[in-house]
């Protein structure tokens, strides 16, 4: 696979992780503000899972961004 294709694929993955980070933050904010008929334990569980997801997508996005930087440096761009 050529480096341009790899750069584009990793860039798409990084942007997808950013989008998923925004979605998990929106879930966190929604559950924190709106009761939505959840019990206290369920709210805490949803908040905890959304924060873990936010952290995981941030780490994945960082990994893909570093990969793009390395590939661009190898390609001399």
C-alpha positions in Angstrom: 0.0 0.0 0.0 1.4 3.4 -0.9 2.2 5.9 1.7 -0.4 8.4 0.4 -3.1 5.8 0.9 -1.8 5.0 4.4 -1.7 8.7 5.3 -5.3 9.2 4.1 -6.5 6.1 5.9 -4.9 7.1 9.2 -6.1 10.7 8.8 -9.7 9.4 8.4 -9.3 7.2 11.5 -8.0 10.2 13.5 -11.0 12.3 12.4 -13.4 9.4 13.2 -11.9 9.3 16.7 -12.4 13.0 17.1 -16.1 12.6 16.0 -16.5 9.7 18.5 -14.9 11.8 21.2 -17.4 14.6 20.6 -20.3 12.1 20.6 -19.2 10.5 23.9 -18.8 14.0 25.4 -22.3 14.9 24.2 -23.6 11.7 25.9 -21.8 12.7 29.1 -23.2 16.2 29.0 -26.7 15.1 28.2 -26.8 12.5 31.0 -25.2 15.0 33.5 -27.8 17.7 32.8 -31.0 15.8 31.8 -32.3 13.1 34.2 -33.8 11.0 31.3 -35.6 8.7 33.7 -32.4 6.9 34.9 -31.7 5.9 38.4 -28.7 7.3 40.3 -26.7 4.2 39.8 -27.5 4.0 36.1 -26.6 7.7 35.6 -23.2 7.2 37.3 -22.6 4.1 35.2 -23.4 5.8 31.9 -21.3 8.8 32.9 -18.4 6.6 33.8 -18.6 4.6 30.6 -18.9 7.8 28.5 -15.8 9.2 30.2 -13.8 6.0 29.6 -14.9 6.0 26.0 -13.8 9.7 25.7 -10.4 8.8 27.1 -10.1 5.7 24.8 -11.0 7.7 21.7 -8.6 10.5 22.7 -5.7 8.0 23.0 -6.7 6.3 19.7 -6.9 9.7 17.9 -3.4 10.6 19.3 -2.0 7.3 18.0 -3.4 7.8 14.6 -2.2 11.4 14.5 1.3 10.4 15.5 1.2 7.7 12.8 0.2 10.3 10.2 3.1 12.5 11.3 5.6 9.6 11.0 4.3 8.6 7.6 4.4 12.2 6.3 8.0 12.6 7.6 9.0 9.4 5.8 7.4 10.6 2.6 9.2 13.9 2.9 6.0 16.0 2.9 
